Each structure stands twice: as structure tokens, then as C-alpha cells.
Amino acid sequence: MTARKLVACVAAALATAVAVGGAAASPSSSTASDRNIVQTANDAGQFKTLVALVKRAGLAGALSGSTKVTVFAPTDKAFARVPQATLRKLQRNRALLRAVLLYHVAKGDVKAAQVVKLRTVKTLNGATVRVGVKGNRVYLNRKVRVVKTDIGASNGTIHVIDGVLIPPAS
């Protein structure tokens, strides 16, 4: 099988897995909307914790501007699995909170078909996230699964993930 066919199969499998899992993007979510990343995440209703932390970290403006970015967005359920002590620490330490949040953001508008071709994604905090494909699922750093892809926003794309990515210690 050629590399191009493999990528096409993986992309199709990812789309099928997302659709079968009941998290398929609506037809309008795969195209850019007039709402920016922060507005789109806020409107979705499943990213209340993420949006609150983005605002607390002072990143709402950066994620609302015209610069194209891709956000690997943990859901409220993903944040609920983070120990409360860790969340409190992040809320008290703005620099640490910014580092964690920027570890979820990549420069540019990276769609799912591109993500599955990558081995790593460089994030805006300077560290990289590993990308792995196992069967019809895509994982980040081997543990966090991408559960919904290509939610369009005026300034980029959101991919929904089921865990919170923690950057490597610097």
C-alpha cells in the first residue's frame, strides 16, 4: 500500500471512528465560521473549564485574533479527571497555566487529514506533542485521544480531545 493510500485509509478510519462514536462534526462545523476559536469553544458548551482558564491566563485575546491556530481542546469531562490540587496550582500560577494551555495550541490551521500524517506537532509553548495512529484512533502523547475533529472557526480549527496534555518539564 502506498503512503498516500495509507494516509487516506487512516483519515477515513478517523472520520468513521468519530462518526460511529457519536461525535461527528456537523456539516457546518467543518468549515470556517464567523466565530473565533474562543467564541466557538464557548458556544459548544463542553469547554467551559477551558474557556475560563484561557481567560484567566490572559490568552483569550490571542486566541480570538486573526492569527490562524489549531487548538487541541480538552472537554470539561477531561478537566474533571485532573486532580483538584493540580487545577488549583494552575489557577494560582499564571505562567504555569499559560504553559499548559499553550501546549494545546499549534500555529496554523491544521486539519485532521494533516494531523494523521504528522509524527509530532510543535506547540506554541515551544514543546512538541507526539501524534500516533492506532487502528482508527488518533492519540496525542500516547494517552489522549482525539474524539472530534475539524471544528471550524474564523481563525483556525478545534480538535476535541479526551484528556489534558501536560507539557514536559522544562
C-alpha positions as CSV (number, residue, x, y, z in Angstrom):
1,M,0.0,0.0,0.0
2,T,1.4,3.4,-0.9
3,A,1.9,6.1,1.7
4,R,-0.9,8.2,0.0
5,K,-3.4,5.3,0.2
6,L,-2.4,4.6,3.9
7,V,-3.0,8.2,4.8
8,A,-6.3,8.2,3.0
9,C,-7.3,5.0,4.9
10,V,-6.3,6.4,8.2
11,A,-8.1,9.7,7.6
12,A,-11.2,7.7,6.5
13,A,-10.9,5.5,9.6
14,L,-10.6,8.5,11.8
15,A,-13.7,10.1,10.3
16,T,-15.6,6.8,10.7
17,A,-14.5,6.3,14.3
18,V,-15.6,9.8,15.2
19,A,-18.9,9.4,13.4
20,V,-19.6,6.0,15.0
21,G,-18.7,7.4,18.4
22,G,-21.5,9.9,18.0
23,A,-19.1,12.9,18.0
24,A,-19.2,13.6,14.3
25,A,-18.9,17.2,13.4
26,S,-22.0,18.8,12.0
27,P,-21.6,19.8,8.3
28,S,-21.3,23.5,9.3
29,S,-18.6,22.7,11.9
30,S,-16.1,21.5,9.3
31,T,-15.9,24.9,7.6
32,A,-14.7,28.2,8.9
33,S,-17.3,30.1,10.7
34,D,-17.6,33.8,11.6
35,R,-16.9,32.9,15.2
36,N,-13.3,32.8,16.5
37,I,-11.8,29.9,18.5
38,V,-12.8,31.3,21.9
39,Q,-16.4,32.1,20.8
40,T,-16.7,28.7,19.1
41,A,-15.5,26.9,22.2
42,N,-17.7,28.9,24.4
43,D,-20.8,28.2,22.2
44,A,-20.1,24.5,22.2
45,G,-20.9,24.3,25.9
46,Q,-18.4,21.4,26.6
47,F,-15.4,23.6,27.1
48,K,-16.4,25.9,30.0
49,T,-13.3,25.0,32.0
50,L,-11.0,25.5,29.1
51,V,-12.6,28.9,28.2
52,A,-12.4,30.0,31.9
53,L,-8.7,29.0,32.1
54,V,-7.9,30.7,28.8
55,K,-9.4,33.9,30.1
56,R,-7.7,33.6,33.5
57,A,-4.3,33.1,31.7
58,G,-4.9,36.2,29.6
59,L,-4.9,34.2,26.3
60,A,-8.4,35.0,25.1
61,G,-7.2,37.9,23.0
62,A,-4.5,35.8,21.3
63,L,-7.0,33.0,20.6
64,S,-9.6,35.5,19.3
65,G,-7.4,37.3,16.8
66,S,-6.8,36.8,13.1
67,T,-3.7,34.6,13.5
68,K,-4.6,31.1,12.4
69,V,-4.2,28.5,15.2
70,T,-5.2,24.9,15.9
71,V,-6.4,24.0,19.4
72,F,-6.5,20.5,20.8
73,A,-9.3,21.3,23.2
74,P,-9.9,19.2,26.3
75,T,-13.6,18.9,27.3
76,D,-15.0,19.7,30.7
77,K,-15.0,15.9,31.3
78,A,-11.3,15.8,30.6
79,F,-10.6,18.6,33.1
80,A,-12.8,16.8,35.6
81,R,-10.2,14.0,35.6
82,V,-7.4,16.3,36.5
83,P,-6.7,16.2,40.3
84,Q,-8.2,19.3,42.0
85,A,-4.8,20.1,43.6
86,T,-3.3,20.3,40.1
87,L,-6.1,22.6,38.9
88,R,-5.7,24.9,41.9
89,K,-1.9,25.0,41.3
90,L,-2.6,26.1,37.7
91,Q,-5.1,28.7,38.7
92,R,-2.6,30.2,41.2
93,N,0.4,30.1,38.9
94,R,-0.4,32.1,35.7
95,A,2.9,31.3,34.0
96,L,2.4,27.5,34.5
97,L,-1.2,27.8,33.4
98,R,-0.1,29.6,30.2
99,A,2.5,26.9,29.5
100,V,-0.1,24.2,29.9
101,L,-2.7,25.9,27.7
102,L,-0.2,26.9,25.0
103,Y,0.8,23.2,24.9
104,H,-2.7,22.6,23.4
105,V,-2.2,25.2,20.6
106,A,-0.3,24.8,17.3
107,K,0.5,27.6,14.9
108,G,-1.6,27.5,11.7
109,D,-4.8,25.8,10.7
110,V,-4.1,22.1,10.8
111,K,-6.9,19.9,9.7
112,A,-7.4,16.2,10.7
113,A,-6.1,15.0,7.3
114,Q,-2.8,16.8,8.0
115,V,-2.6,15.7,11.7
116,V,-2.7,12.0,10.8
117,K,0.3,12.5,8.6
118,L,2.4,14.0,11.4
119,R,4.6,12.4,14.0
120,T,4.8,15.5,16.1
121,V,3.1,18.9,16.4
122,K,5.1,21.8,17.6
123,T,3.0,23.8,20.1
124,L,3.0,27.5,21.0
125,N,4.8,26.8,24.3
126,G,7.8,25.5,22.3
127,A,7.4,21.8,23.1
128,T,6.1,19.1,20.8
129,V,3.2,16.8,21.1
130,R,3.6,13.3,19.7
131,V,0.9,12.1,17.2
132,G,0.1,8.4,16.9
133,V,-2.4,6.4,15.0
134,K,-3.6,3.1,16.4
135,G,-6.2,1.4,14.3
136,N,-8.8,4.0,13.6
137,R,-7.9,6.3,16.5
138,V,-5.6,9.2,16.8
139,Y,-3.7,9.8,20.1
140,L,-1.6,12.6,21.3
141,N,1.3,11.7,23.6
142,R,0.1,8.1,23.5
143,K,-2.7,8.7,26.1
144,V,-5.0,11.5,25.0
145,R,-7.4,10.6,22.2
146,V,-8.8,12.9,19.5
147,V,-12.6,12.4,19.7
148,K,-13.9,15.0,17.3
149,T,-12.1,16.9,14.5
150,D,-12.2,19.9,12.3
151,I,-14.5,22.2,14.2
152,G,-14.0,25.4,12.1
153,A,-13.5,28.9,13.5
154,S,-12.7,32.2,11.8
155,N,-9.1,31.9,13.0
156,G,-8.4,28.2,12.9
157,T,-9.6,24.8,13.9
158,I,-10.5,23.0,17.1
159,H,-9.9,19.2,17.6
160,V,-11.6,17.9,20.7
161,I,-9.5,15.6,23.0
162,D,-10.5,13.5,25.9
163,G,-7.6,14.4,28.2
164,V,-5.5,17.3,29.3
165,L,-2.0,17.5,27.8
166,I,0.8,18.2,30.3
167,P,4.0,19.6,28.8
168,P,7.3,18.0,29.6
169,A,9.2,19.6,32.5
170,S,11.5,22.3,31.2
